[in-house]
Amino acid sequence: MVQSDDTTESTDETETATVPAHGGDGDSIVDLAQQPIVKQWTKFVAILFAFAGVGAGLVVIFRDIVDQPIIDSSVVSAQSFPGVDVPIVAALVAVFIGVYFGWTLQTDDRTAYLTSAIAMWVGTITCVILFVIFYSIGTDLSIDFGGLIVSSIVSGLGPAVAGAGGAWTSRTATPEHSSTTAEPRHHVQTSD
């Protein structure tokens, strides 16, 4: 009886230690890069970074269209004011928060995308306004509140697109998961 238990344990250990056909020690980097898992994750990350780039680019385009001053000062130019970069950074972060929402929200796809977009938009507006207020306190600069509100609302549109794109990517382009990783939970549960 003890022997059969040992055999079962060694078989289980052998099965978990098995290396896939691709990915052995003798394979070149080119061979390893041809594996389906490498291609799938590369595509997934490339799509995410594309949405981050689109979101950051939209921030610049929309802000240029609206052209609202945030700080009333001839000392600080629009290009050197650090508040200009906050929505761009928000767009880069938003895409990954969108992925998190896409993987964890237990709702339909459309609601997940909308939730991500609205959360990123409101979050960016809040971040920009608070950053500018605290920056002006620390530097004794005067704020143009009308320009700040309009600029923050418009600047939040890029991160909203990036966040929705991250949620969409997580729901439509996530590579196959191995048995050791958690499955995305984005399906609506019908019963508890």
N, C-alpha and C positions, 0 to 999 in steps of 0.2 A: 504494500500500500504506500509506503513512504517513497519507494522508487518511482511509482507512477506520478506522484505529486512532483518529484524532482524533474521528471521528464516534461511534464506540462509547463513547469516554470522555465526550463531552459528553452522550450519551444517558443514561449511567449517572449522571452528575451531576444531570441534570434529574429523573430518577426518584427519587433520594434527597432532592431538595430540594422535591418536591411536597408541598403542604400539604393535609391532608384537607379534605373538603367542609365539615365543621363546624370552626370554629376559625380562620376567616379574620380579617383585621384589622378588618372592619366589623361583626362580630358583637357583640351586647351580652353582658353577663355572664349574663343569664338564658338567652340562646341557648346560650352556652358551657356552662352548668350542665346543660343538657338532653342533652349528649352522652353516649352510652352509657359511655364510659370514666370520665367524672366520676361518673356514677351508680354504676357498679360499685365504684370505689375508695371512694366515700363509704359505701356499704353495708358493704364489707369493714372499714373503719376503725371504723365504728359498732358492728359486731359485736365487734370486738376490745375496744373501750372498754366495751362491755356486760359482757364476761367479766371485764375488770379491775375494774369496779364490783362485780360479784357476788363476786369473790374478796376484795376489800377489805371488803365488807359481811359476808361470812362470817367473816372474821377477828374483827370486832367482836362478832358474834353468838356464835360459839363461845367466845371469850375470856370473854364475859359469863356464859355458861352454866357454864363451869368455875370461873371466879372464883378463880384461884390468885394469891397474892402472889408477886412476884418479888424485891423489895427489902424487907428488914426495916428499915424506917425510918419514923418519923412525920414526918420532915422532907420527904421526897419523896412526894407523893401519886401515886396511880396515873395520874391525868390528866396530871401534869406530867413524869412519867418519860419520857425520850425513847425508851426501848426499846419503848414502846407503838406507835410509828409504824413501826418496822422491818418487821413483817410486812405492813403496809398498803402500804408502798413496794415490798416484795417482790412483792405481788400485781400491782401496776402494771407492774413489770418482767417478771414471769413470763409475761404474755400475749405479749410480744414475743419472749421466748426460746422460747416454745412455737411461735410462727410460724416461727422459725429451724429448730427441730427438724422441724416439719411439712414444710418445704421441702427440707431437706437429708438427713434420715434415709432411707436406702434400705431401707425395710422396709414391712410392711403397716400400714394405718391404725391398727388397734387397738394394735399395739406402739408406734407413734409417740406415740399419746395417753398410753399408760401410761408410757412413758419420760419424757415431758414432765412428767406429774403427779408421778411419784416423784422425779425430779430437782429439781423446784421445792419439793417437800415437804422433802426432805433438805437442800437448799440453804438453805431458810428456817430450819429448825431449827438448822443450823450457824451461820448468820448471827446469829440471835437470841442463842444461847448465848454466842458469842464477843463480841458487842457488849456484853451485860450484864456479862460478866466484866471486860472492859477498862474499861467505864464505872465499875464498882464500884471497880476499882483506882485510877482517876483521881480518884474522889470520896470514897474511904474509906467507902463504904456497904457494908453487909453483905448478902449474897445468900441468899435462901431457895432452895437448890438443888432441892428437891423441887418447889416452885412453878415454878421456872424451867424444869425439864425438862417438866413437864405443860403449862405455858403455851406453850412453844415447839413442842411436838408438836401441840397443838390449833391454834395460830396458823399452822402450816404447811399446814393443810388448805385455807385460802382461796387461797393462791398455787398449790397443786396443782390446784385447779379452774380457776384462771385460765390456768395453763400448758397443761393439757389442752385448754381452750377455744381457746387460741391455735393449737395444733397442728391441732385440728379445723377451725378457720376457714381456716387456710392450705391445708388439703386439700380443703375443700368450697366455699369462697366466694372463692377468689383470682380476680381479674379476668383476662380474656384478656391475655396478654403480647404486647408488640410484638416484632418480629424482633430488636430490639437488646438485649432483656433476657434474662437467663438463664431457662430453663424450670425449674420446680421438679423436683427429682429425688427423688420419693417412691415410685416404683415399684420393686418388687423386681427386681433384675437376675437373669436366669436363667443367663447365661454371662458370662465375663470375656474 
